Amino acid sequence: MNFQDIHSYYQQLKIDAFFPQIIANGETITVAANKKLDIQPGYLYFCTEGSLSILMPDDGLNIGNTIEYMPIGLMERYCPLAKFEYSGSATVKLIKISYGTFDDIFLYGGPERVQELATILTYMSIFTIDLHNERRQMTSYQTIRPMLFRYLYRQNTLKGENEGLALFIIKRTNLSRTHVFRVLADLKAGGYITMKRGKLVSIDRTLPEEY
């Protein structure tokens, strides 16, 4: 199981029948690149274009990204102790809806809407578990290795992303800048990856299991 396979499967589930209601009853807003979403009390947000990074407010560590149809702010609504920040690597467009509209659509809109919401929340949990597994490897290289595939996948699916590979890894781990740059330089020198202007262009050979 890996992020690419899970995400591709999730995208094929066709659970977006509720989206026209979201658009019809919501307000369109835009978050500029490298800016944070200002979550207003009493409102939830759905991305229509792009994806937001989920950050821990104290140390700025990037712990993941929003997924399609994810109700941003729902975790904070039901658990006020949860404090997250949301930022766009590129321009992101969203729909803002009130708690009341959300409840009308998902809680009182019939069993189909409840099932759609349950599916979205389930995949949010699956992605979280996958991220946790990815970043708790025994060695730093074992943490970096799968992130190369995740980065390349994001570059191919989210147009407008300009984040460099090294920064992508550093912002999502506690690894030192020096170590990350050294590993990437060695992989490039060994002909395993191709990079251009700090971005990963391709993975050219099977990556070694150990560094």
LINGINOR-V393088 format. One line per field, one symbol per residue. burial: 1 if it has 16 or more other ideal C-beta (glycine too) atoms within 10 Angstrom, else 0. A space follows every 50 residues. Layout:
burial=???
This chain:
burial=00100110010000100110110001001010000010100011111101 11111000000101111111111110100000011111110101111000 11001100100010011001001101100110011000011011111111 11011000001010110111011010000100110010000110100011 00000010000
